[in-house]
Amino acid sequence: MKHPQYKIWKDLIEEHLYDFLPAIDSKSKTLQESMVYSLKAGGKRLRPILLLAALDFCNSDVKQGLPYACAIEYIHTYSLIHDDLPAMDDDDLRRGIPTNHKVFGEGMAILAGDGLLSAAFEAMTKDMLLYMDDAEALKRRVRASHTLIKGAGVRGMVAGQVCDVEIEGKTCSKEMLDYIHLNKTAALIMAPIKAGAFLAGADEKKLMALTTYGECIGLAFQIMDDLLDVVGNEEDLGKRVGKDAQLQKATYPAIYGVEASYQRLEELTNKALDVMKPYYDQAEFFNELALYLMKRVG
């Protein structure tokens, strides 16, 4: 993505990503190495950037969102570590390097994911403790953290992942596919956008616009990812392609077909752009992101 703010916010995330990790006892050195290994694997840092973008959209200081932005990246990274395990997607490569369990073993990979998830909670609650005497600021932070935790949990990402595991190799309806990915993927993209809005104290109209945008972009992101597994190549993606079909995963190309998946991606992109029209001058970053996702598979 070429928007100048993307690099500025990404650099800010990279600069502070390790600031909120708790100190780990020297006896657990391997755990720390395993956690940091996956954090350092890079990636787009899309989810934390979305949180900062929402703050900026609401004319609020983005730096106040850093503990929550880093927390969502910890949560996302934990989910990838667990997703790559043999019991889940059984992937050997992630972002062009061996997956965590290939380097540290399955047991340590599970614990590294657990460690990152708990580190996310610690980062957010530690920030909340600084605002115990400011009821309004504390309320905003509680709402932001609740949104992120809910998006990652049994009413969000975990719920979608459960259905994804249980439907493997079975017939999946279009309705079930949408349910899976509204939770598995979209929830963890929508959540940081809403969290940023809560931190900024956004009004109800902006909150609803950002929520709808996040839902559309979350599903669009999943469709893009599914399509790239069909039309992409391993060198560009840094992971194996064609794996979804091999595992009989419920994907948009498998259920809708490739052409209909492109059409659905375009519809979601247009809906995301439409909902931002009243805020056109403020929504440049969000609009460019929506178009970027569509162009990646175009």
C-alpha positions as CSV (number, residue, x, y, z in Angstrom):
1,M,0.0,0.0,0.0
2,K,1.5,3.4,-1.1
3,H,-0.5,5.8,1.1
4,P,2.2,7.8,3.0
5,Q,0.5,7.4,6.4
6,Y,0.7,3.6,6.0
7,K,4.5,3.7,6.3
8,I,4.5,6.3,9.1
9,W,2.1,4.3,11.2
10,K,3.8,1.0,10.4
11,D,7.2,2.5,11.5
12,L,5.5,3.7,14.7
13,I,4.2,0.2,15.4
14,E,7.6,-1.4,14.7
15,E,9.3,1.1,17.0
16,H,7.0,0.3,19.9
17,L,6.0,-3.3,19.2
18,Y,8.2,-4.8,21.9
19,D,7.7,-2.0,24.5
20,F,4.6,-3.7,26.0
21,L,5.9,-7.3,26.2
22,P,6.2,-8.3,29.9
23,A,9.6,-9.1,31.3
24,I,10.1,-12.9,31.2
25,D,12.2,-14.8,33.7
26,S,15.6,-16.1,32.4
27,K,14.4,-19.6,33.0
28,S,11.8,-19.1,30.3
29,K,14.3,-17.7,27.7
30,T,13.1,-20.1,25.0
31,L,9.5,-18.9,25.4
32,Q,10.6,-15.3,24.9
33,E,12.7,-16.2,21.8
34,S,9.7,-18.1,20.4
35,M,7.3,-15.2,21.0
36,V,9.7,-12.6,19.5
37,Y,10.5,-14.9,16.5
38,S,7.0,-14.7,15.2
39,L,6.6,-11.0,16.0
40,K,9.8,-10.3,14.1
41,A,8.6,-12.3,11.1
42,G,7.1,-9.0,9.8
43,G,3.9,-8.7,7.9
44,K,1.7,-5.8,7.0
45,R,0.8,-4.8,10.6
46,L,-2.6,-4.1,9.1
47,R,-4.7,-4.6,12.3
48,P,-2.7,-2.2,14.5
49,I,-2.5,0.3,11.7
50,L,-6.3,0.2,11.4
51,L,-6.6,1.1,15.0
52,L,-4.3,4.1,14.6
53,A,-6.1,5.1,11.4
54,A,-9.4,5.1,13.2
55,L,-8.0,7.4,15.9
56,D,-6.6,9.7,13.2
57,F,-10.0,9.6,11.3
58,C,-11.6,10.9,14.6
59,N,-9.0,13.7,14.9
60,S,-7.4,12.1,18.0
61,D,-3.8,11.5,19.0
62,V,-2.7,8.2,17.5
63,K,0.0,7.6,20.1
64,Q,-2.6,7.0,22.9
65,G,-3.6,3.9,20.9
66,L,-0.1,2.3,20.9
67,P,-0.8,-0.2,23.8
68,Y,-4.0,-1.3,22.1
69,A,-2.5,-1.4,18.6
70,C,0.4,-3.5,19.8
71,A,-2.0,-5.7,21.8
72,I,-4.0,-6.5,18.6
73,E,-0.7,-7.4,16.8
74,Y,0.1,-9.8,19.7
75,I,-3.3,-11.4,19.4
76,H,-3.0,-11.7,15.6
77,T,0.4,-13.2,15.9
78,Y,-0.7,-15.7,18.5
79,S,-3.5,-16.8,16.2
80,L,-1.1,-17.3,13.3
81,I,1.2,-19.5,15.5
82,H,-1.7,-21.7,16.5
83,D,-3.2,-21.7,13.0
84,D,0.0,-23.1,11.5
85,L,0.1,-26.0,13.9
86,P,-0.2,-29.6,12.5
87,A,-3.6,-29.9,14.3
88,M,-4.9,-26.9,12.4
89,D,-3.6,-25.8,9.0
90,D,-0.2,-27.7,9.2
91,D,1.8,-25.0,7.5
92,D,5.6,-25.1,7.3
93,L,6.1,-21.5,6.0
94,R,4.8,-18.2,7.2
95,R,6.0,-14.9,5.6
96,G,8.7,-16.8,3.8
97,I,10.3,-18.3,6.9
98,P,9.7,-21.6,8.8
99,T,6.7,-21.5,11.1
100,N,7.1,-21.2,14.8
101,H,6.5,-24.9,15.6
102,K,9.1,-25.9,12.9
103,V,11.7,-24.0,14.8
104,F,10.7,-24.3,18.5
105,G,8.5,-27.4,18.4
106,E,4.8,-27.8,18.8
107,G,4.7,-27.5,22.6
108,M,6.7,-24.2,22.7
109,A,4.7,-22.8,19.8
110,I,1.5,-23.3,21.7
111,L,3.0,-21.7,24.8
112,A,4.3,-18.8,22.7
113,G,0.8,-18.2,21.4
114,D,-0.5,-18.3,25.0
115,G,2.2,-15.9,26.1
116,L,1.3,-13.4,23.4
117,L,-2.4,-13.5,24.2
118,S,-1.8,-12.8,27.8
119,A,0.7,-10.1,26.9
120,A,-2.0,-8.4,25.0
121,F,-4.3,-8.3,28.1
122,E,-1.4,-7.0,30.2
123,A,-0.6,-4.2,27.7
124,M,-4.1,-2.9,27.7
125,T,-4.8,-3.2,31.4
126,K,-1.5,-1.6,32.3
127,D,-2.5,1.4,30.2
128,M,-6.0,1.5,31.9
129,L,-4.4,1.6,35.3
130,L,-2.9,5.0,34.4
131,Y,-6.4,6.5,34.1
132,M,-8.0,5.3,37.3
133,D,-8.7,9.0,38.3
134,D,-10.1,10.0,34.9
135,A,-13.5,8.3,34.5
136,E,-14.1,9.3,30.9
137,A,-10.6,8.3,29.6
138,L,-10.9,5.0,31.6
139,K,-14.3,4.2,30.1
140,R,-13.0,4.7,26.6
141,R,-10.1,2.3,27.3
142,V,-12.3,-0.3,28.8
143,R,-14.6,-0.2,25.8
144,A,-11.6,-0.4,23.4
145,S,-10.1,-3.4,25.2
146,H,-13.4,-5.2,25.5
147,T,-13.9,-4.8,21.7
148,L,-10.5,-6.3,21.0
149,I,-10.9,-9.2,23.5
150,K,-14.4,-9.9,22.1
151,G,-13.2,-9.9,18.5
152,A,-10.5,-12.4,19.4
153,G,-12.7,-14.7,21.5
154,V,-15.5,-17.2,21.4
155,R,-17.9,-14.5,19.9
156,G,-15.3,-13.6,17.2
157,M,-12.1,-15.2,15.8
158,V,-12.3,-18.4,17.9
159,A,-15.9,-19.0,17.0
160,G,-15.1,-18.7,13.3
161,Q,-12.1,-21.0,13.7
162,V,-14.2,-23.7,15.4
163,C,-16.7,-23.7,12.5
164,D,-13.8,-23.8,10.0
165,V,-12.3,-26.8,11.7
166,E,-15.6,-28.7,12.0
167,I,-16.7,-28.0,8.4
168,E,-13.4,-29.2,6.8
169,G,-14.2,-31.9,4.2
170,K,-17.9,-31.4,4.5
171,T,-20.4,-29.4,2.4
172,C,-20.4,-25.8,3.4
173,S,-23.3,-23.4,2.5
174,K,-22.6,-19.8,1.5
175,E,-24.3,-18.6,4.7
176,M,-22.0,-20.8,6.8
177,L,-19.0,-19.6,4.9
178,D,-19.9,-15.9,5.6
179,Y,-20.4,-16.8,9.3
180,I,-17.0,-18.4,9.5
181,H,-15.2,-15.5,8.0
182,L,-17.2,-12.7,9.6
183,N,-15.9,-14.2,12.8
184,K,-12.6,-15.8,11.9
185,T,-11.2,-12.9,9.8
186,A,-13.5,-9.9,9.8
187,A,-13.9,-9.8,13.6
188,L,-10.2,-9.2,14.1
189,I,-10.2,-6.5,11.4
190,M,-13.4,-4.7,12.5
191,A,-12.3,-4.8,16.2
192,P,-9.2,-2.6,16.0
193,I,-11.2,0.0,13.9
194,K,-13.9,0.1,16.5
195,A,-11.4,0.1,19.4
196,G,-9.7,3.2,17.8
197,A,-13.1,4.9,17.5
198,F,-13.9,4.1,21.2
199,L,-10.5,5.5,22.3
200,A,-11.2,8.7,20.4
201,G,-14.7,9.1,21.8
202,A,-16.3,8.9,18.3
203,D,-19.9,9.9,17.9
204,E,-22.5,7.2,17.0
205,K,-22.6,8.0,13.3
206,K,-18.8,7.7,12.8
207,L,-18.8,4.5,14.9
208,M,-21.5,2.9,12.7
209,A,-19.7,4.0,9.5
210,L,-16.4,2.6,10.8
211,T,-18.1,-0.7,11.9
212,T,-19.7,-1.2,8.6
213,Y,-16.5,-0.4,6.8
214,G,-14.5,-2.9,9.0
215,E,-17.0,-5.7,8.3
216,C,-16.8,-5.1,4.6
217,I,-13.0,-4.9,4.5
218,G,-12.7,-7.9,6.8
219,L,-14.7,-10.1,4.4
220,A,-12.9,-8.6,1.4
221,F,-9.6,-9.4,3.0
222,Q,-10.6,-13.0,3.4
223,I,-11.8,-13.3,-0.2
224,M,-8.6,-11.7,-1.4
225,D,-6.6,-14.3,0.7
226,D,-8.6,-17.2,-0.7
227,L,-8.2,-16.0,-4.3
228,L,-4.4,-15.5,-3.8
229,D,-4.3,-19.2,-2.8
230,V,-5.7,-20.0,-6.2
231,V,-4.1,-17.4,-8.5
232,G,-1.0,-16.3,-6.4
233,N,2.5,-17.7,-6.3
234,E,4.5,-18.9,-3.3
235,E,7.4,-16.6,-3.9
236,D,5.3,-13.4,-3.6
237,L,3.1,-14.7,-0.8
238,G,5.8,-16.3,1.4
239,K,3.7,-19.4,1.9
240,R,2.5,-22.4,0.1
241,V,-0.4,-21.9,-2.4
242,G,-3.0,-24.4,-3.3
243,K,-3.2,-25.7,0.2
244,D,-6.8,-24.8,0.8
245,A,-8.0,-27.1,-2.0
246,Q,-5.7,-29.8,-0.8
247,L,-7.2,-29.7,2.7
248,Q,-10.7,-29.2,1.3
249,K,-11.1,-26.0,3.2
250,A,-14.3,-23.9,2.9
251,T,-13.1,-21.0,0.8
252,Y,-14.8,-18.4,-1.4
253,P,-13.4,-19.8,-4.7
254,A,-14.5,-23.3,-3.6
255,I,-18.0,-22.3,-2.7
256,Y,-18.7,-19.4,-5.0
257,G,-16.3,-20.1,-7.8
258,V,-13.4,-17.8,-8.8
259,E,-15.4,-15.3,-10.9
260,A,-18.2,-15.0,-8.4
261,S,-15.6,-14.4,-5.7
262,Y,-14.1,-11.6,-7.7
263,Q,-17.6,-10.1,-8.0
264,R,-18.3,-10.4,-4.2
265,L,-14.9,-8.7,-3.5
266,E,-15.9,-5.8,-5.8
267,E,-19.3,-5.5,-4.1
268,L,-17.8,-5.4,-0.6
269,T,-15.2,-2.9,-1.8
270,N,-17.9,-0.6,-3.2
271,K,-20.0,-0.9,0.0
272,A,-16.9,0.1,2.1
273,L,-16.3,3.1,-0.2
274,D,-20.0,4.1,-0.1
275,V,-20.2,4.1,3.7
276,M,-17.2,6.5,3.9
277,K,-18.6,9.0,1.3
278,P,-19.9,11.4,4.0
279,Y,-16.4,11.6,5.4
280,Y,-14.5,11.7,2.1
281,D,-11.8,14.2,3.1
282,Q,-11.1,12.3,6.3
283,A,-11.3,8.8,4.8
284,E,-8.5,8.9,2.2
285,F,-6.5,6.1,4.0
286,F,-9.6,3.9,4.4
287,N,-10.6,4.4,0.8
288,E,-7.2,3.6,-0.6
289,L,-7.0,0.5,1.6
290,A,-10.3,-0.8,0.2
291,L,-9.1,-0.3,-3.4
292,Y,-5.7,-1.8,-2.6
293,L,-7.2,-5.1,-1.5
294,M,-9.2,-5.4,-4.7
295,K,-6.1,-4.6,-6.9
296,R,-4.0,-7.2,-5.2
297,V,-5.9,-10.0,-6.9
298,G,-6.8,-7.9,-10.0
